[in-house]
Amino acid sequence: MIRNELNSEERAVEELVRDSFWNVYRPGCLEHYVLHVMRSSPGFYKELNFVMYLDDVLIGQVVFHKAELKLKDGSTKEIATFGPIAIHNDYKRKKYGMILLAFALNKAKEQGIKALLMEGNYDFYSKLGFERAKDKNILYYGSTVDFLLYKELEEGYLKDCDQANYMTPKVYYVDEKEAEDFDLSFKPMEKKKLDSQIFK
Ligand SMILES: CC(C)(COP(=O)(O)OP(=O)(O)OC[C@H]1O[C@@H](n2cnc3c(N)ncnc32)[C@H](O)[C@@H]1OP(=O)(O)O)[C@@H](O)C(=O)NCCC(=O)NCCS
């Protein structure tokens, strides 16, 4: 079952996000705090805040936020981004992530979102039609990168975006000290340094 998050389950969803992201990209993680802060951001799509249940178990979540692309002529194009998206550790790699995101993308289209940009793993997101932004010559803080991905929900919306620049909405950049303080209210978990992490 996929439905909108209820206020009463916010904490449970933050626990899910924390467990799912823990030690994946850095020792510990920040994403549960990002989600906590994002819910009260003006650019947050309340109607695109989804949770996924299998029987009575909360196994997934995804949220969306407004974003923009700065075009070469100085004008801006409205787009959206999404994340955190998390699947419960016991249910990863069973296609629930794909099912949840495919559902959410349809809803995003119904909400009038015309294109999405996000930093992510091509191996997963390409399954749902995401492509590398560098193939459209869309830049990330002025540079060409492999991890910036896009998907048009309205065909052709990102045409004429040559050298457009994407910057992650500020809401994603939480204060790490604040995130650490917030984390203290959760059950203790060991932070580990792993070679696979991208933030050292
Ligand atoms: C990333 C995530 C949402 C994917 O959801 P999932 O249910 O585990 O993935 P799915 O089973 O739907 O994956 C479908 C396909 O995408 C690809 N894929 C998924 N996760 C992948 C990963 N971590 N690395 C490489 N390919 C991946 C695989 O091809 C997979 O098919 P396969 O398992 O048959 O090889 C989930 O693993 C998760 O919560 N990870 C931790 C948090 C996170 O990284 N969130 C995304 C941040 S951008």
The ligand as a Gaussian input file, in Angstrom:
#p B3LYP/6-31G(d) Opt

LIG

0 1
 C       18.185000       2.980000      -3.324000
 C       16.905000       2.267000      -2.873000
 C       15.780000       3.300000      -2.678000
 C       16.510000       1.289000      -3.983000
 O       15.344000       0.602000      -3.609000
 P       15.334000      -1.003000      -3.657000
 O       13.958000      -1.454000      -3.400000
 O       16.408000      -1.503000      -2.752000
 O       15.774000      -1.286000      -5.155000
 P       15.013000      -2.136000      -6.277000
 O       14.910000      -3.559000      -5.843000
 O       13.732000      -1.465000      -6.636000
 O       16.097000      -1.989000      -7.436000
 C       15.771000      -2.223000      -8.763000
 C       17.050000      -2.279000      -9.554000
 O       17.770000      -1.037000      -9.434000
 C       19.188000      -1.307000      -9.331000
 N       19.659000      -0.925000      -7.985000
 C       18.937000      -0.715000      -6.864000
 N       19.717000      -0.349000      -5.836000
 C       20.973000      -0.353000      -6.305000
 C       22.239000      -0.079000      -5.721000
 N       22.371000       0.290000      -4.438000
 N       23.346000      -0.179000      -6.508000
 C       23.245000      -0.541000      -7.809000
 N       22.069000      -0.822000      -8.426000
 C       20.951000      -0.722000      -7.684000
 C       19.362000      -2.803000      -9.541000
 O       19.527000      -3.034000     -10.925000
 C       18.023000      -3.337000      -9.065000
 O       17.689000      -4.564000      -9.655000
 P       18.405000      -5.923000      -9.091000
 O       18.269000      -5.932000      -7.599000
 O       17.603000      -7.001000      -9.777000
 O       19.844000      -5.855000      -9.525000
 C       17.116000       1.475000      -1.550000
 O       18.063000       0.455000      -1.746000
 C       17.539000       2.315000      -0.371000
 O       16.705000       2.739000       0.397000
 N       18.882000       2.560000      -0.209000
 C       19.419000       3.340000       0.916000
 C       19.032000       4.774000       0.810000
 C       19.415000       5.364000      -0.538000
 O       20.520000       5.179000      -1.027000
 N       18.465000       6.122000      -1.151000
 C       18.668000       6.730000      -2.432000
 C       19.515000       7.930000      -2.350000
 S       19.795000       8.649000      -3.941000

